[in-house]
Amino acid sequence: MRQLQATRIDELKERMTGEVLLPGDEAYESARAIWNAMIDKRPAAIVRCIRTTDVVHAVNFARDHGILLAVRGGGHNIGGSALCDDGLVIDLSRMKSASVDPVARRVTIGAGATLADLDAATQVYGLATPVGINSTTGVAGLTLGGGFGWLSRKHGMTVDNLESAEVVTAAGEVLRASATEHPDLFWAIRGGGGNFGVVTRFAFRLHPVGPDVLAGLIVYPHAEAKVVLKRYREIVAESPDELSVWALLRLAPPLPFLPPEVHGKGIVALALLYAGDPKQGEPLIEPLRRLGTLVGEHVGVQPYTSWQRAFDPLLAAGARNYWKSHNFSTLQDGLFDVVAEYIGSPPSPQCEIFIGALGGATMRPAPDAAAYPHRDARFVMNVHGRWEDPADDMRCVRWARDFFEASAPFANGGVYVNFLTAEEETRVRAAYGPNYERLARVKRHYDPHNLFRINQNIKPS
Ligand SMILES: Cc1cc2nc3c(=O)[nH]c(=O)nc-3n(C[C@H](O)[C@H](O)[C@H](O)COP(=O)(O)OP(=O)(O)OC[C@H]3O[C@@H](n4cnc5c(N)ncnc54)[C@H](O)[C@@H]3O)c2cc1C
């Protein structure tokens, strides 16, 4: 199926307003490049949809001709599910128009938007909805898996703020899903990933945020990691929902606020945002400055959109990546021993361990309020195996896997679906948790033949 028959290509092109890219076309190579350079898939065709009717035609075409189908939002999925070999890719990256109703506090945005596009549209009005911490991530994939970031303790998961979506189903129907329209579909797309159709537009509830917020980094040496993490745990337990503090362990990048002798040395960086009046946040972050021997600090009032981009340089596209993830209900001392040991000898300077603090509003809904089930997760920890040279693949993957195994006894068994790698099929049920069976029933209704299967797949029951 690598080469689609010429007659079929003509049929596809005839109906599309967007481009149809084929192997050999100039733009094909860049269109098949996604965030993780480990992914090297060669689709038979990539359709760059411009409007919902393009998506409908592409879905009908793939279904009627039995062609494998993948859906690409921002292309960030670590396992490379935005692409498929030899099949058709629906690329939504041209569909990113946004409109904001500041009175109703709602944004409607195309499914090809990145977090940067979303934040740019809403911050004009001093409004925002909780999304992730890397601005080049796609709104679509992030939302469909659950979505969390700096605002989540205060305002919940991204799915908790979804009001409605336009969905193209496997039958080629265009449906509006909301609490009152196709509520089963609306429930399923809030955590069930891309299993139920192609979402073309999302409408999110917005909250007053910034536009200036108190945010930044407080940095300690790796030698003090265990002490710092223990005190970090105490502070997070007492923090109000407005304050989010994550811990990042890695070798220090050459940031201007760190003394040169620290560059390249192991650090624990506490990354924080206060989602409220910066004056009220100041005294709350003061204790974070007294956890050990401070090696650097860069905290201040800055535009929310700047902080949303703060980690982009460390997480730029084009590196080789292998990530593993666990959810935690508590952080135990034994975990800190494992973290300190592994980050003490990373196999590449870009490898890191991220501990993201959830809790707050993310834990208040019932586990079956939406398909996203992990209302018991106070922390999500990711090990980011990240490097440049393919010759280092084995070494770096092994390090991430070993750390993952060593930290497993302290985890709660749940995992965020958006952080699963391609070969973790055995963890798919843990990702959907107790909601799996209900998801399988909704899947049977909307996609009985599993057309949408290049994802963390739910089999139609
Ligand atoms: C650097 C980095 C930082 C991250 N930070 C965070 C974070 O802070 N918080 C967080 O919650 N997650 C985070 N993630 C995880 C992120 O949520 C997932 O990688 C997510 O899959 C990205 O969505 P995407 O649209 O960019 O990806 P894609 O690879 O384009 O899409 C992923 C999958 O989602 C489905 N999909 C995408 N678009 C659609 C659509 N319109 N309709 C139907 N299905 C669709 C498809 O199954 C697709 O395979 C991060 C990932 C990376 C790489």
The ligand as an SDF file (V2000), in Angstrom:
LIG
                    3D

 53 58  0  0  0  0  0  0  0  0999 V2000
    7.8580   17.9970   25.0430 C   0  0  0  0  0  0  0  0  0  0  0  0
    6.5460   17.4940   25.5320 C   0  0  0  0  0  0  0  0  0  0  0  0
    5.9410   18.0940   26.6120 C   0  0  0  0  0  0  0  0  0  0  0  0
    4.7150   17.6330   27.0700 C   0  0  0  0  0  0  0  0  0  0  0  0
    4.1390   18.2450   28.1420 N   0  0  0  0  0  0  0  0  0  0  0  0
    2.9040   17.8650   28.5240 C   0  0  0  0  0  0  0  0  0  0  0  0
    2.2490   18.5460   29.5930 C   0  0  0  0  0  0  0  0  0  0  0  0
    2.7840   19.4510   30.1990 O   0  0  0  0  0  0  0  0  0  0  0  0
    1.0050   18.1390   29.9150 N   0  0  0  0  0  0  0  0  0  0  0  0
    0.3560   17.1280   29.2610 C   0  0  0  0  0  0  0  0  0  0  0  0
   -0.7830   16.8410   29.5980 O   0  0  0  0  0  0  0  0  0  0  0  0
    0.9660   16.4540   28.2640 N   0  0  0  0  0  0  0  0  0  0  0  0
    2.2160   16.7990   27.8850 C   0  0  0  0  0  0  0  0  0  0  0  0
    2.8390   16.1310   26.8700 N   0  0  0  0  0  0  0  0  0  0  0  0
    2.1960   14.9520   26.2820 C   0  0  0  0  0  0  0  0  0  0  0  0
    1.2290   15.3550   25.1810 C   0  0  0  0  0  0  0  0  0  0  0  0
   -0.0170   15.6190   25.7840 O   0  0  0  0  0  0  0  0  0  0  0  0
    1.0970   14.2080   24.1700 C   0  0  0  0  0  0  0  0  0  0  0  0
    2.3230   14.0100   23.5350 O   0  0  0  0  0  0  0  0  0  0  0  0
   -0.0010   14.4690   23.1470 C   0  0  0  0  0  0  0  0  0  0  0  0
   -0.2280   13.2680   22.4260 O   0  0  0  0  0  0  0  0  0  0  0  0
    0.3980   15.5710   22.2050 C   0  0  0  0  0  0  0  0  0  0  0  0
   -0.6330   15.8970   21.3400 O   0  0  0  0  0  0  0  0  0  0  0  0
   -0.2760   16.3390   19.8470 P   0  0  0  0  0  0  0  0  0  0  0  0
   -1.5400   16.7410   19.1830 O   0  0  0  0  0  0  0  0  0  0  0  0
    0.8590   17.2720   19.8270 O   0  0  0  0  0  0  0  0  0  0  0  0
    0.2820   14.9600   19.2880 O   0  0  0  0  0  0  0  0  0  0  0  0
    0.0170   14.0680   18.0080 P   0  0  0  0  0  0  0  0  0  0  0  0
    1.1820   13.1570   17.9840 O   0  0  0  0  0  0  0  0  0  0  0  0
   -0.2560   14.8650   16.7960 O   0  0  0  0  0  0  0  0  0  0  0  0
   -1.2950   13.3060   18.3850 O   0  0  0  0  0  0  0  0  0  0  0  0
   -1.2860   12.2840   19.3350 C   0  0  0  0  0  0  0  0  0  0  0  0
   -2.4700   11.3890   19.1270 C   0  0  0  0  0  0  0  0  0  0  0  0
   -3.6480   12.0660   19.5050 O   0  0  0  0  0  0  0  0  0  0  0  0
   -4.6910   11.7340   18.6110 C   0  0  0  0  0  0  0  0  0  0  0  0
   -5.1160   12.9660   17.9500 N   0  0  0  0  0  0  0  0  0  0  0  0
   -4.3850   14.0800   17.7400 C   0  0  0  0  0  0  0  0  0  0  0  0
   -5.1740   15.0100   17.1840 N   0  0  0  0  0  0  0  0  0  0  0  0
   -6.3940   14.4630   17.0500 C   0  0  0  0  0  0  0  0  0  0  0  0
   -7.6440   14.9430   16.5900 C   0  0  0  0  0  0  0  0  0  0  0  0
   -7.8000   16.1900   16.1690 N   0  0  0  0  0  0  0  0  0  0  0  0
   -8.7010   14.1030   16.5920 N   0  0  0  0  0  0  0  0  0  0  0  0
   -8.5680   12.8360   17.0590 C   0  0  0  0  0  0  0  0  0  0  0  0
   -7.4250   12.3370   17.5140 N   0  0  0  0  0  0  0  0  0  0  0  0
   -6.3590   13.1520   17.5230 C   0  0  0  0  0  0  0  0  0  0  0  0
   -4.1840   10.7240   17.6520 C   0  0  0  0  0  0  0  0  0  0  0  0
   -4.4440    9.4200   18.1340 O   0  0  0  0  0  0  0  0  0  0  0  0
   -2.7070   10.9850   17.6880 C   0  0  0  0  0  0  0  0  0  0  0  0
   -1.9700    9.8450   17.3710 O   0  0  0  0  0  0  0  0  0  0  0  0
    4.0850   16.5470   26.4150 C   0  0  0  0  0  0  0  0  0  0  0  0
    4.7120   15.9290   25.3420 C   0  0  0  0  0  0  0  0  0  0  0  0
    5.9280   16.3880   24.9080 C   0  0  0  0  0  0  0  0  0  0  0  0
    6.6080   15.6870   23.7700 C   0  0  0  0  0  0  0  0  0  0  0  0
  1  2  1  0
  2  3  1  0
  2 52  2  0
  3  4  2  0
  4  5  1  0
  4 50  1  0
  5  6  2  0
  6  7  1  0
  6 13  1  0
  7  8  2  0
  7  9  1  0
  9 10  1  0
 10 11  2  0
 10 12  1  0
 12 13  2  0
 13 14  1  0
 14 15  1  0
 14 50  1  0
 15 16  1  0
 16 17  1  0
 16 18  1  0
 18 19  1  0
 18 20  1  0
 20 21  1  0
 20 22  1  0
 22 23  1  0
 23 24  1  0
 24 25  2  0
 24 26  1  0
 24 27  1  0
 27 28  1  0
 28 29  2  0
 28 30  1  0
 28 31  1  0
 31 32  1  0
 32 33  1  0
 33 34  1  0
 33 48  1  0
 34 35  1  0
 35 36  1  0
 35 46  1  0
 36 37  1  0
 36 45  1  0
 37 38  2  0
 38 39  1  0
 39 40  1  0
 39 45  2  0
 40 41  1  0
 40 42  2  0
 42 43  1  0
 43 44  2  0
 44 45  1  0
 46 47  1  0
 46 48  1  0
 48 49  1  0
 50 51  2  0
 51 52  1  0
 52 53  1  0
M  END
$$$$
